Amino acid sequence: MADPIAADPIARKLPLRHPAENPTFILMVILNFAILAVLIDFLASAALIPPALRGTNWEATWRAVAGAIILVAPAIMVVRQVQRASIRGTAVRLSRTQFPDLYASVDDFAATLGVKPTPALYLSNGNGTLNAFAAQSGWTNNYVVLTNELFANLRNNNQEGTRFILGHELGHIRLHHVALWYNLVLCYSQLIPVLGPTLSRLREYSCDRNGAALESKGELGLVLLTAGRYTADTVEVSELVDQGRHLGGFWVEISQLPRSHPWTVRRIWRLHQLGLFGPADTVDQAHRSQPVA
């Protein structure tokens, strides 16, 4: 029997990426090395320190701040290792015998995306939080964490929603968003207000595309994050898509600037606009053919 994912022309183009992600990433890498050069200069010479401040306590303060910022890079490596150790000690690792259906989805998606070896999958207590994330420790230890609350609300009633979430998180791994080298070449520039969150939102759009390409019926995964656990099943998705299509305006865009994730209703609309979730009732052909920003 033919693999439906392999037969899908969209799936054959995996992994998918938002067209603005790579240009923004390149800009951020350039800024990152420029920032590093400035920090090193502060530590090695006084050329960039205003003449009026040289030899004063302010010079020492500037050097101390530069040194502290440089330590962000080694701190990232330590935090990654500590995070994985914590997950291993507090979460349930899934396998072919521990929630085998969920593990099978990760195994299949990893093979389709070309992620080798299959990342470890953990089920954790989110203390009421609906969340999932992908991460890496070292250079190759990729893993995905799914909170119990998200898992419980999707697994029994809508496995497709769970599969979309898993596909999204594996997208982060396949697109190297969690790789050590990726985080190091952005470790300083990602702290820049507006620019850092902008790249983060583009990464989310990219991974949404991969999740939807792997599971085209998984929109409940995003609906759940929008409406909450008690009402997600009764939301009229066509109206939610239309809400996302009309979402805009000066204050909407301004309020999104510091956010790491795009507006959830906009994420749902974008995936319908691309045809990855299929057209909703309120989405006409003209709107679906418009380029996605």
Buried (B, 14 or more C-beta within 10 A) or exposed (E): EEEEBEEBEBBEEBBBBBEBBEEBBEBBBEBBEEBBEEBEBBEEEBEEBEEEBEEEEEBEEBBEEBEEBBEBBEEBBEEBEEBBEEBEEEBBBBEEEEBEEBBEBBBBBBBBBEBEEBBBBBBBEBEEEBBBBBBBBEEEBBBBBBBBBBBBBBBEEBBBBBBBBBBBBBBBBBBBBBBBEBBBBBBBBBEBEEBBBBBBBBBBBBBBBBBBBBBBBBBBBBBBBBBEBEEBEEBEBBEBBBBBBEBEEEEEEEEBEEEEBBBBBBBBBBBBBBBBBEBBEBBEEEBBEEEBE
